[in-house]
Each structure stands twice: as C-alpha cells, then as structure tokens.
Amino acid sequence: MHWIYLAVAILFETIGTTALKASDGMTRAWPAAVVVVAYALSFWLLALVLRVIPVGVAYAIWSGLGICLIAGIGWAVFGQRLDAAALLGIVLIIAGILVINLFSAKV
C-alpha cells in the first residue's frame, strides 16, 4: 500500500507544481488554492510512506519522478524547451530511481 501512497503523493506534488506555475506568482486565487491543497496532500501521503520506506529512498523517488513529470508538463503544456543537457539529466534521474528500486536492499 505504501507504493500506492507514494505514487499518489507524486501525483499531487506534480499537480501542485503545475498549479504553482499557473498561479502566476500566487496572484490567481484558484490555482493558488490548488497549490496549497495539492502540496498538503502530497506531504501527508509522503509522511505515511516514511513509516515504511527510509526517508532517503522515498524522497529520492518522490522528488526525482516529480522533476521528470514537471519537466514533461513544462514542455507539453507550457511550451518550455528542454536542451540536450536537460534531457540527459532527466535520463540520469530516471536511471537513479531504477537503480534504487532494483538494487537497494532498503526498498
């Protein structure tokens, strides 16, 4: 169940960060409200996950996948361009998450 909580925490973190961009510096009420609610839910779920998964592993997965998802959303929704270095960095983040999940005895 903790993996489902972690996946949903990542989803809410991604929603919150997307809304943060849409809030225009927290000047638009509805996107700003989504930011607060989404981040609160994300951190609450992450806290539940930390009962089972070590903080370093959980946070690496939570933040790493969040970074990759937000980069993709930035590209697809907000028209942000990713250069070769950014794409390489994203690939390395995904590789790191895979190494943690496949080879770490702590997972």
SULUR-V635285 format. One record per residue. N is the residue number from 1. RES is the residue in three letters. PSI is psi in degrees with one decimal (none if undefined). OMEGA is omega in whole degrees, 0 to 359 (none if undefined). Layout:
BEGIN
N_RES_PSI_OMEGA, N_RES_PSI_OMEGA
END
This chain:
BEGIN
1_MET_-29.9_182, 2_HIS_-29.3_178, 3_TRP_-35.5_176, 4_ILE_-43.9_177, 5_TYR_-42.4_180, 6_LEU_-42.4_179, 7_ALA_-42.6_179, 8_VAL_-36.4_176, 9_ALA_-41.6_178, 10_ILE_-41.2_178, 11_LEU_-48.5_180, 12_PHE_-36.2_177, 13_GLU_-39.3_179, 14_THR_-42.4_176, 15_ILE_-44.6_180, 16_GLY_-42.8_181, 17_THR_-37.1_175, 18_THR_-42.6_178, 19_ALA_-31.8_177, 20_LEU_-42.2_176, 21_LYS_-43.9_182, 22_ALA_-19.3_183, 23_SER_-9.9_179, 24_ASP_59.0_179, 25_GLY_31.0_181, 26_MET_30.2_179, 27_THR_-10.2_177, 28_ARG_123.3_192, 29_ALA_-50.8_185, 30_TRP_-48.2_176, 31_PRO_-35.9_178, 32_ALA_-38.9_177, 33_ALA_-39.4_177, 34_VAL_-39.9_178, 35_VAL_-51.4_184, 36_VAL_-47.4_182, 37_VAL_-45.2_183, 38_ALA_-44.3_178, 39_TYR_-39.2_178, 40_ALA_-46.1_179, 41_LEU_-40.0_180, 42_SER_-47.8_181, 43_PHE_-35.5_177, 44_TRP_-46.4_179, 45_LEU_-39.5_177, 46_LEU_-39.2_178, 47_ALA_-38.4_177, 48_LEU_-40.4_180, 49_VAL_-36.4_183, 50_LEU_-9.6_173, 51_ARG_-24.4_187, 52_VAL_-44.2_185, 53_ILE_136.8_178, 54_PRO_145.6_186, 55_VAL_-40.7_181, 56_GLY_-41.8_180, 57_VAL_-48.3_182, 58_ALA_-44.4_182, 59_TYR_-36.4_178, 60_ALA_-43.1_180, 61_ILE_-46.6_182, 62_TRP_-51.5_183, 63_SER_-39.5_182, 64_GLY_-48.4_179, 65_LEU_-35.0_176, 66_GLY_-44.4_178, 67_ILE_-47.2_182, 68_CYS_-44.1_180, 69_LEU_-43.4_180, 70_ILE_-38.1_177, 71_ALA_-41.9_178, 72_GLY_-41.2_178, 73_ILE_-41.6_177, 74_GLY_-40.6_179, 75_TRP_-49.8_187, 76_ALA_-39.3_187, 77_VAL_-42.2_187, 78_PHE_1.9_176, 79_GLY_22.4_179, 80_GLN_140.2_181, 81_ARG_143.5_177, 82_LEU_122.6_178, 83_ASP_179.6_184, 84_ALA_-39.5_180, 85_ALA_-40.6_179, 86_ALA_-44.2_179, 87_LEU_-40.6_177, 88_LEU_-42.6_177, 89_GLY_-41.7_178, 90_ILE_-42.5_177, 91_VAL_-42.3_179, 92_LEU_-36.5_176, 93_ILE_-46.8_179, 94_ILE_-40.9_178, 95_ALA_-41.3_178, 96_GLY_-41.5_178, 97_ILE_-41.0_178, 98_LEU_-41.4_179, 99_VAL_-44.7_178, 100_ILE_-49.4_185, 101_ASN_-33.3_183, 102_LEU_-29.7_189, 103_PHE_-13.4_183, 104_SER_133.1_177, 105_ALA_-11.5_181, 106_LYS_-10.7_182, 107_VAL_none_none
END
